[in-house]
Amino acid sequence: MKPKFLFLILICAIFFSACSSSVDYSDAFKKQTQGKYLFNADDIITISYEDNQLYMDWRGVKTKPVVTDTNEFFVPDLYKKLRFATHPQTNKHYLAVVSETNPDSLSYDYLKVADDYKTPSEYLDAKDWDSALEGFLKIKAEDSTSEFINQYKFNRLGYKYIREKNFDDAIGVLMMNTKLHPNSPNTYDSLGQAYLVSGDSLNAYENYKKAYNLNKGNKRARRYIDAFEKN
């Protein structure tokens, strides 16, 4: 890297650092702007303040963005300048994206949500299957192809619980998967397997029947159905 370019980077870093340290946030401003913002339907940005410094927590990494003004900061990981803004029509608070070409043009991308707001995945991690399902169904209603509701992701999680002999949680997540994907034979087959290894032969039978009715080529389900009905 050329010395002149390195010098330019150093000057910019010093300038931005000076900008960041010169901002004095009022208590009212911090109270209004700190908290959670929806990055997407299953992801959160959290803004906090420590010793009058602004911090951003996103995807498990807490960083100190480059503050350019009291209500603006630049996020290198996103390569975006964000501004605290209120939507003129809804009066809802946002982290708005500032246009690169027009500083007066804002895109209201990241809605501020309640401090106790949880994403579907956070409910999933907490093993609150009903709340997770409710959240994922909302995502499905908006976009039925969303990667956030990928059935194979939930299937892998269910089998992880099975390997750990955590059968109740395996049944919980796999049952949620059947409700998210009621036309998928794979979801019922996996739930049937979870019931089977947990010792619940009747529920295993019921779910293997559903799996077989959706996929007549499922030999494992057919074998289990035949064996169960002979007893």
Secondary structure as GFF3:
##gff-version 3
##sequence-region A 1 231
A	DSSP	alpha_helix	3	22	.	.	.	ID=ss1
A	DSSP	alpha_helix	27	33	.	.	.	ID=ss2
A	DSSP	beta_strand	35	40	.	.	.	ID=ss3
A	DSSP	beta_strand	43	50	.	.	.	ID=ss4
A	DSSP	beta_strand	53	58	.	.	.	ID=ss5
A	DSSP	beta_strand	61	63	.	.	.	ID=ss6
A	DSSP	beta_strand	66	69	.	.	.	ID=ss7
A	DSSP	beta_strand	72	75	.	.	.	ID=ss8
A	DSSP	beta_strand	80	86	.	.	.	ID=ss9
A	DSSP	beta_strand	93	98	.	.	.	ID=ss10
A	DSSP	beta_strand	106	113	.	.	.	ID=ss11
A	DSSP	alpha_helix	120	125	.	.	.	ID=ss12
A	DSSP	alpha_helix	129	142	.	.	.	ID=ss13
A	DSSP	three_ten_helix	147	149	.	.	.	ID=ss14
A	DSSP	alpha_helix	151	163	.	.	.	ID=ss15
A	DSSP	alpha_helix	167	180	.	.	.	ID=ss16
A	DSSP	alpha_helix	185	198	.	.	.	ID=ss17
A	DSSP	alpha_helix	201	214	.	.	.	ID=ss18
A	DSSP	alpha_helix	219	230	.	.	.	ID=ss19
###
